Amino acid sequence: MRTKVTRGADSRTAALAMVFKLVESAQQRWRAVNAPHLVALVRAGAVFKNGEPVERPEAVAA
């Protein structure tokens, strides 16, 4: 059994290495962007429904 539990990174270099390995493993599950021409619309706040842009989104009743 371990008597000393590792609670975090001991140094900046170790923390950076841990973050790098986490991002590297997550990158394998990311999907590729298959419509790069729509990225600008998404960043601008455009709403899409079933893959098609919606001109005027319906008001959501609260």
N, C-alpha and C positions, 0 to 999 in steps of 0.2 A: 504494500500500500504506500501511496505517496504521503509523506508527512508534511510537505510544504506545497500548498496549492498555488498555482500561478494565477494571479489576479489580473494581470495585464502586462503590457509591454514594459520592459525595464529601461529601454532607451528609445530614442526617436528612430534609430535605424531598425530596431526590431518591430516597432509599430508600423513603419513604412513597409517592411517586408510582409507583415501579416495582411495589411490592406491590399498590397499588390497580389498576393496569392488568393485572397477572397474575390477580388475583381476578376482575376484571371479565370477562376473556376466559374463565376457567374457569367462570364462572357460566352461560355460554351452553350448556355441556354438561351441567349438573346436571339431574337429573330432579326433577319436582315430587313432593311427598309426596301420594300418592293414598289414603292411609289414616291420616289424622291421629289417629284414635282409638287406633291401635296404637303410636304413638310412645312413650307412657308405658310400655307393656309392654316394648318394646325397651330402653328406658333402664333398666328394672328388671332386665334380664337374661333375659327370656323367650326360649325357643328356638322357632323356627318351622321347619317342614318342609313344603315345597310350599305355602307361604302360609298354613298352618294352625298355630296354636299347639300345641306338644307339651306334654302335661301333665307327664310325667316323662321327661326325656331319657335315652336308653340310655347306660350306662356305657361309656366308650371304653377298650378294652383296650390297655395300653401295652406 
